[in-house]
Amino acid sequence: MMNATDISFPHLHLYLRNVPDGINLFGFEIKLYAICVVLGMFAGGYLAAWIAKREGWSKEIIWDFFFYGVFFGVLGARIYYVIFSWEYYKDNPITILNIRQGGLAIYGGVIAAFATVFIYCRIKKLNGLRLLDTCVPGLILGQAFGRWGNFFNREVFGEYTDNFLAMRLPVAAVRARDISESIKAHMAAGDNFIQVHPTFLYESLWNVGVVILLVLLGKKRKFYGEIGLMYLIGYGVGRFWIEGIRTDTLFIPGTSLAVSQVLAAVMVVGSIVIDIVVRYFISKGKLKSIIFCPTDSH
């Protein structure tokens, strides 16, 4: 039996007692979800600033863009989540404003952040593809941090598993709608906990790996925008796999198609095709260097 605030990883012989989902500061509760997201934002910002400096670009450009990217990224993530969870929010509209309990869909944040990059660069007369390449390693580092917010919220877990990373959560600590029939079927009589895939951990570790890859590839790119494409491919592959075992998947209304898996597949295939086509035209000298050459000063 588990206490309502405990979390365990039985095969790792790790039992965490009284894991909080927030901290009290001067009488005000701050959710650890929010702290993880904020830490991820600033970790990503500092990484992007470091990359800018490494490539001879002003880090002030990064910090000037940072607050626009964060604001519209969070806004886009929330709007996306609400749209695809409308069956719940239509009866509880006031909860749309409450993001302290989670409810940010990263795809919405990515779409909004990408759009913000190009709008910002259009106004500031900067190379949007170069800024994108500089920022996406920081973006996915922020995602890696943010996933730990799901850990503290006891959400974003997968189906039943007995693998070495299996995680146990008290039933009282999770949302009833996230407990699938498969998970229930593996609960022994009298159990007050579920045993599941820690998909938050899978995605966090995957994202760290993608960060390392993007940073290493940064100085070997053939054109501006290529690191952005590598981000879409790397993140998309991992998300397609992980989404397939999650129990809180958002579906395209009226279908059994997981929104995130469809988007991941489109991202991966589309980005690979674009990368191949652009490389081909570069090899033929048919693209303007001012747009695609990494020696561009903007």
C-alpha positions as CSV (number, residue, x, y, z in Angstrom):
1,M,0.0,0.0,0.0
2,M,1.2,3.5,-0.8
3,N,0.5,6.8,0.8
4,A,-1.2,9.4,-1.4
5,T,1.9,11.5,-1.9
6,D,4.4,8.7,-2.5
7,I,6.0,7.7,-5.8
8,S,8.1,4.6,-6.4
9,F,10.2,2.8,-9.0
10,P,10.1,-0.7,-7.7
11,H,12.7,-2.3,-10.0
12,L,15.2,0.5,-9.2
13,H,14.5,0.0,-5.5
14,L,13.6,3.7,-5.2
15,Y,10.7,4.7,-3.0
16,L,10.1,8.4,-2.7
17,R,7.9,9.5,0.3
18,N,5.8,12.6,0.5
19,V,6.7,14.0,-2.9
20,P,5.0,17.4,-3.0
21,D,3.4,19.0,-6.1
22,G,4.1,22.5,-4.8
23,I,5.8,24.6,-2.2
24,N,4.4,27.2,0.1
25,L,6.1,30.6,-0.1
26,F,4.9,33.3,2.2
27,G,1.4,31.8,2.3
28,F,1.2,31.3,-1.4
29,E,1.5,27.9,-3.1
30,I,3.7,27.7,-6.1
31,K,3.4,24.5,-8.1
32,L,6.5,22.6,-8.9
33,Y,5.1,22.2,-12.4
34,A,5.5,26.0,-12.9
35,I,8.9,26.0,-11.4
36,C,10.1,23.2,-13.8
37,V,8.6,25.2,-16.8
38,V,10.3,28.4,-15.7
39,L,13.6,26.7,-15.1
40,G,13.4,25.2,-18.5
41,M,12.7,28.5,-20.1
42,F,15.8,30.2,-18.6
43,A,18.0,27.1,-19.2
44,G,16.9,27.2,-22.8
45,G,17.5,30.9,-23.1
46,Y,21.0,30.6,-21.7
47,L,21.8,27.8,-24.1
48,A,20.6,29.8,-27.0
49,A,22.6,32.8,-25.9
50,W,25.7,30.6,-25.6
51,I,25.2,29.2,-29.1
52,A,24.7,32.8,-30.4
53,K,28.0,33.8,-28.8
54,R,29.8,30.7,-30.2
55,E,28.7,31.7,-33.7
56,G,29.7,35.3,-33.4
57,W,26.1,36.6,-33.0
58,S,25.0,39.0,-30.3
59,K,23.4,37.2,-27.4
60,E,21.4,40.4,-26.8
61,I,19.3,39.4,-29.8
62,I,18.4,36.2,-28.0
63,W,17.3,37.9,-24.8
64,D,15.4,40.5,-26.7
65,F,13.4,37.8,-28.4
66,F,13.2,35.6,-25.4
67,F,10.3,37.2,-23.7
68,Y,8.2,37.3,-26.9
69,G,9.0,33.6,-27.5
70,V,8.1,32.6,-24.0
71,F,4.9,34.5,-23.8
72,F,3.5,33.4,-27.2
73,G,4.8,29.9,-26.7
74,V,3.0,29.4,-23.5
75,L,-0.1,31.0,-24.9
76,G,0.0,28.7,-27.9
77,A,0.6,25.6,-25.8
78,R,-2.5,26.4,-23.7
79,I,-4.8,27.2,-26.6
80,Y,-3.8,24.0,-28.4
81,Y,-4.5,21.9,-25.3
82,V,-7.8,23.5,-24.7
83,I,-8.9,23.0,-28.3
84,F,-8.2,19.3,-28.2
85,S,-9.7,18.9,-24.7
86,W,-12.8,20.9,-25.4
87,E,-15.2,18.2,-24.2
88,Y,-13.8,18.8,-20.7
89,Y,-13.4,22.6,-20.9
90,K,-16.8,23.4,-22.5
91,D,-18.4,22.4,-19.2
92,N,-15.6,24.1,-17.0
93,P,-14.7,27.2,-19.0
94,I,-13.2,29.0,-15.9
95,T,-10.6,26.3,-15.6
96,I,-9.1,27.4,-19.0
97,L,-7.3,30.1,-17.1
98,N,-5.8,27.7,-14.6
99,I,-2.5,26.3,-15.9
100,R,-1.1,25.7,-12.4
101,Q,-2.4,22.1,-12.7
102,G,-0.8,21.5,-16.1
103,G,-2.5,21.5,-19.5
104,L,0.2,22.8,-21.8
105,A,0.5,21.0,-25.1
106,I,4.1,21.4,-26.4
107,Y,3.0,21.2,-30.1
108,G,1.0,24.3,-29.6
109,G,4.0,26.0,-28.0
110,V,6.3,24.9,-30.8
111,I,3.9,26.2,-33.5
112,A,3.5,29.6,-31.7
113,A,7.2,29.9,-31.0
114,F,8.2,29.2,-34.7
115,A,5.6,31.8,-35.9
116,T,6.9,34.3,-33.3
117,V,10.5,33.8,-34.6
118,F,9.6,34.8,-38.1
119,I,7.3,37.6,-37.2
120,Y,9.9,39.0,-34.8
121,C,12.7,38.7,-37.4
122,R,10.4,40.3,-40.1
123,I,10.0,43.4,-37.8
124,K,13.7,43.5,-36.7
125,K,15.0,42.7,-40.2
126,L,16.9,39.6,-39.0
127,N,17.5,36.2,-40.6
128,G,14.6,34.2,-39.2
129,L,16.2,30.9,-40.2
130,R,19.4,31.7,-38.4
131,L,17.5,32.8,-35.2
132,L,15.5,29.6,-35.4
133,D,18.7,27.5,-35.6
134,T,20.1,29.3,-32.6
135,C,17.0,28.9,-30.5
136,V,15.7,25.3,-31.1
137,P,18.4,23.6,-29.0
138,G,17.3,25.8,-26.1
139,L,13.7,25.1,-26.9
140,I,14.1,21.3,-26.6
141,L,16.2,21.7,-23.5
142,G,13.3,23.7,-22.0
143,Q,11.0,20.8,-22.9
144,A,13.3,18.3,-21.1
145,F,13.0,20.4,-17.9
146,G,9.3,20.9,-18.3
147,R,8.6,17.2,-18.4
148,W,9.6,17.0,-14.8
149,G,6.6,19.2,-14.0
150,N,4.5,16.2,-15.2
151,F,6.3,14.0,-12.6
152,F,5.3,16.3,-9.7
153,N,1.8,16.5,-11.1
154,R,1.5,12.7,-11.4
155,E,0.4,13.0,-15.0
156,V,1.7,12.1,-18.6
157,F,2.3,8.5,-17.8
158,G,1.9,5.5,-20.0
159,E,0.1,2.1,-20.0
160,Y,1.0,-0.7,-17.6
161,T,4.6,-2.0,-17.7
162,D,6.9,-4.2,-15.7
163,N,10.1,-2.9,-17.2
164,F,13.1,-1.8,-15.1
165,L,11.9,1.9,-15.1
166,A,8.3,1.0,-14.1
167,M,6.7,3.7,-11.9
168,R,4.1,3.3,-9.2
169,L,1.6,6.1,-8.4
170,P,-1.2,6.1,-5.8
171,V,-4.6,6.0,-7.5
172,A,-5.7,8.9,-5.3
173,A,-3.0,11.1,-6.8
174,V,-3.9,10.7,-10.5
175,R,-6.8,11.8,-12.7
176,A,-9.3,9.0,-13.0
177,R,-9.6,9.5,-16.8
178,D,-5.9,8.8,-17.2
179,I,-6.2,5.2,-15.8
180,S,-6.9,3.0,-18.7
181,E,-8.7,-0.4,-18.7
182,S,-5.3,-2.1,-19.3
183,I,-3.9,-0.5,-16.2
184,K,-6.9,-1.5,-14.2
185,A,-6.6,-5.0,-15.4
186,H,-3.1,-5.3,-13.9
187,M,-4.1,-4.0,-10.5
188,A,-4.2,-6.8,-7.9
189,A,-7.1,-6.9,-5.5
190,G,-6.6,-4.4,-2.7
191,D,-3.9,-2.4,-4.6
192,N,-4.2,1.4,-4.2
193,F,-1.6,2.2,-6.8
194,I,-1.0,1.8,-10.5
195,Q,2.2,0.7,-12.2
196,V,3.0,2.5,-15.5
197,H,5.5,3.7,-18.0
198,P,7.2,6.9,-16.8
199,T,6.7,8.6,-20.2
200,F,7.7,12.0,-18.7
201,L,11.1,10.4,-18.0
202,Y,11.4,8.8,-21.5
203,E,10.7,12.1,-23.2
204,S,13.0,14.1,-20.9
205,L,15.9,11.8,-21.6
206,W,15.2,11.7,-25.3
207,N,15.1,15.5,-25.4
208,V,18.5,15.8,-23.7
209,G,19.9,13.5,-26.4
210,V,18.4,15.6,-29.1
211,V,19.9,18.8,-27.5
212,I,23.4,17.2,-27.6
213,L,22.9,16.2,-31.2
214,L,21.7,19.7,-32.3
215,V,24.6,21.4,-30.5
216,L,27.1,19.1,-32.2
217,L,25.5,19.6,-35.6
218,G,25.3,23.3,-35.3
219,K,28.6,24.1,-36.9
220,K,28.2,21.5,-39.6
221,R,24.9,22.6,-41.1
222,K,24.7,23.3,-44.8
223,F,22.1,26.0,-44.6
224,Y,20.2,28.2,-42.2
225,G,17.1,26.4,-41.0
226,E,18.7,22.9,-41.1
227,I,19.0,22.8,-37.3
228,G,15.4,23.7,-37.1
229,L,14.6,20.7,-39.4
230,M,16.8,18.4,-37.3
231,Y,14.8,19.5,-34.2
232,L,11.6,18.6,-35.9
233,I,12.9,15.2,-37.0
234,G,14.6,14.4,-33.7
235,Y,11.7,15.4,-31.5
236,G,9.1,14.1,-33.8
237,V,10.6,10.5,-33.9
238,G,10.7,10.4,-30.1
239,R,7.2,11.9,-29.6
240,F,5.7,9.5,-32.1
241,W,6.9,6.5,-30.1
242,I,6.2,7.9,-26.7
243,E,2.7,9.1,-27.6
244,G,1.8,5.6,-28.5
245,I,2.0,4.4,-24.9
246,R,0.5,7.4,-23.1
247,T,-3.0,7.2,-21.6
248,D,-3.8,10.9,-21.9
249,T,-3.5,11.2,-25.6
250,L,-5.5,14.0,-27.4
251,F,-7.4,12.7,-30.4
252,I,-8.5,14.5,-33.6
253,P,-12.2,15.1,-32.9
254,G,-14.4,12.3,-34.3
255,T,-11.5,9.9,-35.0
256,S,-9.2,7.5,-33.1
257,L,-6.1,9.3,-34.5
258,A,-3.7,10.7,-31.9
259,V,-3.1,14.4,-32.8
260,S,0.5,14.2,-31.6
261,Q,1.4,11.1,-33.6
262,V,-0.1,12.5,-36.8
263,L,1.8,15.8,-36.3
264,A,5.0,13.9,-35.4
265,A,4.8,11.8,-38.6
266,V,4.1,14.9,-40.7
267,M,7.0,16.8,-39.1
268,V,9.5,13.9,-39.6
269,V,8.6,13.1,-43.2
270,G,8.2,16.7,-44.2
271,S,11.5,17.8,-42.6
272,I,13.4,15.0,-44.2
273,V,12.0,15.8,-47.6
274,I,12.7,19.5,-47.2
275,D,16.3,18.8,-46.1
276,I,17.0,16.6,-49.1
277,V,15.4,19.0,-51.5
278,V,17.3,22.1,-50.1
279,R,20.6,20.2,-50.2
280,Y,20.0,19.2,-53.8
281,F,19.3,22.8,-54.9
282,I,22.3,24.1,-52.9
283,S,24.5,21.5,-54.7
284,K,23.2,22.9,-58.0
285,G,23.9,26.5,-57.0
286,K,20.2,27.4,-57.3
287,L,19.6,29.0,-53.9
288,K,20.6,32.5,-52.8
289,S,23.4,32.5,-50.3
290,I,21.9,35.4,-48.5
291,I,19.1,33.1,-47.3
292,F,20.9,29.8,-46.9
293,C,24.6,30.4,-46.4
294,P,25.8,30.2,-42.8
295,T,28.2,33.1,-43.4
296,D,25.3,35.5,-43.6
297,S,25.8,38.3,-41.1
298,H,22.1,38.6,-40.1
